[in-house]
Amino acid sequence: MIPDDMLPHAGQRRRPTLSQDASGNDVYTYPTSGPDVPGWFQQRSTTEFVGGRQTVSTQWWFFCNDQDFGPLDRIAWGADVFEVDGHPKPVWSPDGFHHLEIPLRRVTG
């Protein structure tokens, strides 16, 4: 496990619920709050697309000791909300589970 003093950020896990819209299509609805999870946010890369509109896509990592994250979850940190971008990656040591690395994506514009 990552020591608590190395997890300075609190990410708020937002897990969707499945419902149906007026046309009967399945849609995911995300809550406006969720449980805080101690972790560490780290930016990986950023890309700017210029064309009909200016769009910025930024990739991040969220490192934590909590194993309860899935590819449909979102994580809020301050005013930013990130989408889990793929499957979270559990990292193991010879002693067992060490931490979870969650790829995140934030798109603006």
C-alpha positions in Angstrom: 0.0 0.0 0.0 1.0 3.6 -0.6 1.6 5.3 2.8 -1.1 7.8 3.7 1.3 10.8 3.8 2.1 10.2 0.1 -1.6 10.6 -0.9 -2.1 14.3 -0.5 -5.2 14.7 -2.7 -8.9 13.6 -2.2 -10.6 12.4 -5.3 -14.4 12.0 -5.1 -15.6 8.8 -6.8 -18.8 9.2 -8.8 -20.3 5.9 -9.9 -23.1 6.0 -12.5 -26.5 4.4 -12.3 -28.2 3.0 -15.3 -31.6 4.4 -16.3 -33.7 4.9 -19.4 -34.4 8.2 -21.2 -37.9 9.1 -22.6 -37.2 7.0 -25.7 -36.4 3.9 -23.7 -32.6 4.1 -24.4 -30.2 3.2 -21.6 -28.3 6.2 -20.2 -25.8 6.6 -17.4 -26.6 9.2 -14.8 -23.8 10.5 -12.6 -24.3 11.8 -9.0 -23.1 15.3 -8.1 -21.1 13.9 -5.1 -19.6 10.7 -3.9 -17.1 9.3 -1.3 -13.7 10.9 -1.0 -10.7 8.6 -1.8 -7.2 9.6 -0.7 -4.8 9.6 -3.7 -2.4 11.4 -5.9 -3.2 13.2 -9.2 -0.5 13.3 -11.8 -0.8 14.8 -15.2 0.4 12.6 -18.1 -0.1 14.6 -21.2 -2.2 17.3 -22.9 -3.3 17.8 -26.5 -4.8 20.8 -28.1 -7.0 20.5 -31.2 -7.7 23.7 -33.2 -10.3 23.8 -35.9 -14.0 24.5 -35.8 -13.5 24.9 -32.0 -10.7 24.8 -29.6 -10.6 21.6 -27.6 -8.0 20.5 -25.1 -7.7 16.8 -24.0 -5.6 16.2 -20.9 -4.6 12.7 -19.6 -4.0 12.2 -15.9 -3.2 9.4 -13.5 -4.9 8.9 -10.1 -2.9 6.7 -7.7 -4.7 5.3 -4.7 -5.0 2.3 -2.4 -8.8 1.8 -3.1 -9.5 -1.1 -5.5 -13.1 -0.2 -6.0 -12.9 1.7 -9.3 -14.3 0.7 -12.7 -14.1 2.0 -16.3 -17.4 3.8 -16.1 -16.6 5.8 -12.9 -15.7 9.5 -12.8 -13.4 11.2 -10.3 -13.9 14.8 -9.2 -11.1 16.9 -7.8 -11.9 20.5 -6.9 -13.8 22.0 -9.8 -12.6 19.3 -12.3 -14.3 16.1 -13.2 -12.3 13.3 -14.9 -13.5 10.3 -16.7 -11.8 6.9 -16.1 -10.1 6.2 -19.4 -9.9 2.4 -19.7 -9.6 -0.1 -17.0 -7.8 0.8 -13.8 -4.5 -1.0 -13.3 -3.8 -2.9 -10.1 -0.1 -3.0 -9.1 1.1 -5.9 -7.1 4.2 -6.7 -5.1 5.4 -10.0 -3.8 3.4 -9.2 -0.6 0.1 -8.7 -2.5 -1.8 -5.7 -3.8 0.2 -2.5 -3.6 -1.9 0.3 -5.2 -4.3 1.1 -8.1 -3.3 3.3 -11.1 -6.3 4.9 -12.7 -6.0 6.5 -16.2 -8.1 9.6 -16.4 -9.1 11.9 -19.2 -10.5 15.5 -19.1 -11.8 17.2 -22.3 -12.7 20.8 -22.5 -14.0 22.9 -25.4 
